[in-house]
Amino acid sequence: PSCRGRPATSAIEWAAGQHAELDSAVLRGFCSGADLAVVRTFHPENIAFRDTLSTCGYGIYGSGYVDTLRVLDSQFASDTTSYGYGVYVGNGAGYVGLRNVTADYVYYPVYAYNVDSLDVAQSHFTNSYYQGIYAYSTSPHTLGVRLSQNRIAGTRSGAGVYLNGVRGVATDHNYFGAVSNDGLDVYG
């Protein structure tokens, strides 16, 4: 199914709940594809977030704390103007995982704030305006990160991946091409 919306709205908003799943859909023309105000676990799979990023902002908007956010086989795409965020976690999460996710022409494909564990694998982020992956923890040495078999290319400002507040980083077969700064910046 496909949903088309207005720029000032969310396609789906979870205001309360334990577990939410979204499978095989196209969300187009919304301010945010999925707004996670209060949900403990969210699992989108095979979702295309289209034009949500060019209108005002977010493919997935984690406005509240999320225990587990797991994104599989999904796409985030804007037009060629690089607006918005693919996955935005602004109030913390226990675990954020992306596998086989693509993002093209967004400010930040992944923006994670106060996340305990970030796992990104087999994903492709191209033509982002800032970092392909930005993760920051206000408490030092609390962020655990695993990056495996990703391709990050064409960032226009900053490193391909920026990590701050890190307790540990594991990387495996990642490609950083044509980034405007370092491929990977890590700070404790």
FENZIBEL-V349526 format. One record per pair of residues at least 24 apart in sequence whose ideal C-beta (glycine too) atoms are under 6 Angstrom apart, sorted by the first residue. I is the first residue (numbers start at 0). J is the second residue. If there is no record, write none. Layout:
i=I j=J
i=I j=J
This chain:
i=0 j=24
i=1 j=25
i=2 j=26
i=3 j=27
i=3 j=28
i=4 j=28
i=4 j=29
i=6 j=30
i=6 j=54
i=6 j=55
i=9 j=34
i=13 j=38
i=21 j=46
i=30 j=54
i=30 j=55
i=30 j=56
i=31 j=57
i=31 j=60
i=32 j=58
i=33 j=59
i=34 j=60
i=35 j=61
i=35 j=65
i=36 j=62
i=36 j=63
i=37 j=63
i=39 j=66
i=40 j=66
i=40 j=67
i=41 j=68
i=42 j=69
i=43 j=70
i=43 j=73
i=44 j=71
i=44 j=72
i=45 j=72
i=46 j=73
i=47 j=74
i=48 j=75
i=49 j=76
i=52 j=77
i=52 j=82
i=52 j=83
i=52 j=105
i=53 j=77
i=53 j=78
i=53 j=82
i=56 j=83
i=57 j=84
i=57 j=87
i=58 j=85
i=59 j=86
i=60 j=87
i=61 j=88
i=61 j=89
i=63 j=90
i=64 j=90
i=64 j=91
i=65 j=92
i=66 j=93
i=67 j=94
i=68 j=92
i=68 j=95
i=69 j=96
i=70 j=97
i=70 j=100
i=71 j=98
i=72 j=99
i=73 j=100
i=74 j=101
i=75 j=102
i=75 j=105
i=76 j=103
i=77 j=104
i=77 j=105
i=79 j=104
i=81 j=128
i=84 j=110
i=88 j=114
i=97 j=122
i=107 j=133
i=113 j=137
i=116 j=143
i=117 j=144
i=118 j=145
i=119 j=146
i=119 j=149
i=120 j=147
i=120 j=148
i=121 j=148
i=122 j=149
i=123 j=150
i=124 j=151
i=125 j=152
i=125 j=153
i=126 j=153
i=127 j=154
i=128 j=155
i=129 j=156
i=129 j=157
i=130 j=157
i=130 j=158
i=130 j=161
i=131 j=159
i=132 j=160
i=133 j=161
i=134 j=162
i=135 j=163
i=136 j=164
i=139 j=164
i=140 j=166
i=140 j=187
i=141 j=166
i=143 j=167
i=144 j=168
i=145 j=169
i=146 j=170
i=146 j=173
i=147 j=171
i=148 j=172
i=149 j=173
i=150 j=174
i=151 j=175
i=152 j=176
i=152 j=177
i=153 j=177
i=154 j=178
i=154 j=179
i=155 j=179
i=158 j=184
